[in-house]
Every structure is written in C-alpha cells, then in structure tokens.
Amino acid sequence: MIVSDKLSDSEGFSAKDREAHFKTLINLTDFAQLRLTLICIQFLDYQSSTYLTSHEEFKGVAKELGLEFGLY
C-alpha cells in the first residue's frame, strides 16, 4: 500500500503517522465511493479487494472508524 511504503518506519514515520493518514484518507472519501468500495471488498473477488482486506494497518483503522468488511 502506498501509505505504508512511503510512510514507513525506515523513512522516519511511525505507525501513528500512518494511522492518522489512513483516517484522513477515509474521512475525506465521498460516502458513496466509500460505500461502493466496501461492497466490492465484501462481494467481489478482485485482487484489490484482497489487498485491502489483507492489510492489517488499514483494516484496524477501518474497524476503529466503524467500517466492517464482512457485514453479510
């Protein structure tokens, strides 16, 4: 994930920095687009869906913000 790669520990950033960046990106995403992304993650078997659900930092931030990947 670009956030994790560019804001890595080796670049001088912490997990808190990445968490703040993820929260900002999620909160600035239009609700309709966010809803569509969550539907795709849950019901479609795309590489991008698997990529997002396997990324632990992103998954943790999403859960903290009340976004669930498997509601149905």
N, C-alpha and C positions, 0 to 999 in steps of 0.2 A: 504494500500500500504506500502511496506516495508520501503520506503524512509520516508514517513510521520510518521510511527510508530517509527523507530529508530532515526530519526532526529526531534523529537517532541519538542515542547516548554518546556515540563516538563523535557526533557533531556538536556536542555540548548541551544537548537538551535533555530534559528529564521526562519521566512518564507523566508527571503533572502537566508539563507543557503540551505533550501530545494529547492528553485528555481534554485540556482546555481548547485545543484546536479542533478536535473532533466535535465537541459540544457546540462550538461556534459554527462549524460547517452544517451540523444537523439543524441547529436553530435558525439558520439563515436560509435553509432549503424551503421552498414553497411546499405547503402542506399537501397539495395534490400530487406533486412529484415524489414527495416522501412516501405517501400512501401507495403510489404505484410501485415504487422501489420495494416496499415491504411485501406487496402482493407478489411481485416477481420472485423475491427471495423465497417466499413460502411455497409457491405453487409451480414454479418453473425450474427446470434443471439446466440452468446456464452456468458457464464457468464463472461468470461474475457473481452470481448468487452464492455459489460455493465459496468463492474467495472471500466475500463479505462475512459469511457465517463462520468461516474458519479463523477469522482474525480476532484474537481474544481481546485486544485492547478496544477495538471498535465495538465488539459485542458487549463488553462491560459498560461502555459509555451509553450505548443504545438502551440497555436494560435499566441503567440508572435514570435515563430520561423517560422511561415507561414505554419503550418501543420493544415489542416482542416479535420474534421471527416465526414462531410456531403457534399462532392462536387457534388454528383449526386442525 
